[in-house]
């Protein structure tokens, strides 16, 4: 083998290595393993207190039913669909939405849209129930939100 053939082989192998290392990969983001229920509940209680304060400042009646979006994250489609079945049973009038992330982020997002009073959604028992539903499906509860008109 002459020198040019050897150099060509080395160049081709180098190109293959470069292309191999730059190939598209599966998303590597995964939903973190949830903290114990008690720790999650404490975190949500603090966040809920802040959010309720903001809603009060904006004149939202916390006891009137309104649209509430309950957010959840899952690593797999299977766990997201398991969660959706549980949410469908827990919130029979709710609307369920399943979405695969289009960019780097949690692979699966589940939203359950319900009509409820903010005061009911932030009750510790209600929060714990959502945390346990998510955990039993292999997902995590990611909080809630509600639309607010601009003043």
C-alpha positions, 0 to 999 in steps of 0.5 A: 500500500502506498502512502497516498492510499494509507493517508486516504484511509486515515482521512476517511476513518477520521471523517467517519469518526467526526460524523459519528460523534456529531450525529443527532441523538435522542434527547437526554433530558429526563424528568428528575426523580421526585422528592418524597411526597412531604418535601414536594408538598412543602414546596408546593405549599410555599409556591401556592402561597405566593401565587394566591397572593398575586391572584388576590392583588389582581382581584381574582375571587379565589372561591369562584370556579375558574379554569385551572391548568394542572401540569405534569411531566413524564419521561415516557409516553407510557407513564404519561398515558398511565397518568392521563388515565388516572387523571381522567378518573380523578377529574371526570369533567377535566380536559386532558392534553398530552404533548411531546416536547419539540425541543430539549426539555421534559419529554412528555407534558400532560395538562389536565384542565379543570373548572375549580376554585383556586381555594380548592386547588391549593388545599394541602389534601388536593395537592398531595392527591395530585402528587401521589397520582403523578408519582404512582404513574412514574411522573411528577406534578409540575404545578398549576396555573390559571388565566388572568385578565389584564387590568 
